[in-house]
Amino acid sequence: MDRKKLDAAVTEAKRFLGKVKELPDPVWQESAGFTKGGYFDDNFPKQSGAIRRASMDLTRALADLRRPS
């Protein structure tokens, strides 16, 4: 196993987890149009995009790790 590829995968995994931890909690939004008086707003496009990007980078690092040298 190539240590350099392993270190890259670990770095990407830590970056991915860091982005997940930065995601804000859902926010309760009052609205008369809903039966329970509101809904949880979990729409954070900037953070969601960063998580998806980190996920793609992690996937690529793991694929490189599995690829023979």
KOLLO-747298 format. One record per residue (C-alpha): residue in three letters; x, y, z. Coordinates in steps of 0.2 Angstrom, whole numbers, plus 5000, padded with zeros to 4 digits. Each point is the difference from the previous one (the first is absolute). Layout:
<sites>
ALAXYZ ...
</sites>
This chain:
<sites>
MET500050005000 ASP500650174995 ARG500250115016 LYS499950164990 LYS498349954993 LEU499449945017 ASP500550175007 ALA499050094986 ALA498549895004 VAL500150045019 THR500250184996 GLU498450004989 ALA499049905013 LYS500550135013 ARG499550144989 PHE498349924995 LEU499649975019 GLY500550185004 LYS498850074986 VAL498649895007 LYS500350075018 GLU499850184993 LEU498349964993 PRO498750105011 ASP498649925009 PRO498350014991 VAL499050165004 TRP498250005005 GLN499050114988 GLU498250055005 SER498849994986 ALA498150005000 GLY499949894985 PHE500649855009 THR498949895011 LYS501250005015 GLY500350194998 GLY501749994992 TYR501549904993 PHE501849975003 ASP501050104987 ASP501649894996 ASN500550094984 PHE501850065002 PRO500650004982 LYS501850075003 GLN500349875014 SER499249864990 GLY501050044985 ALA501649995010 ILE499549845007 ARG499749924983 ARG501650074994 ALA501049925014 SER499149844998 MET500549994981 ASP501850045005 LEU500049865013 THR499249884988 ARG501450044988 ALA501449985013 LEU499249835005 ALA500049944982 ASP501850064998 LEU500449905016 ARG499349844993 ARG500850024983 PRO501649904999 SER501650114999 
</sites>
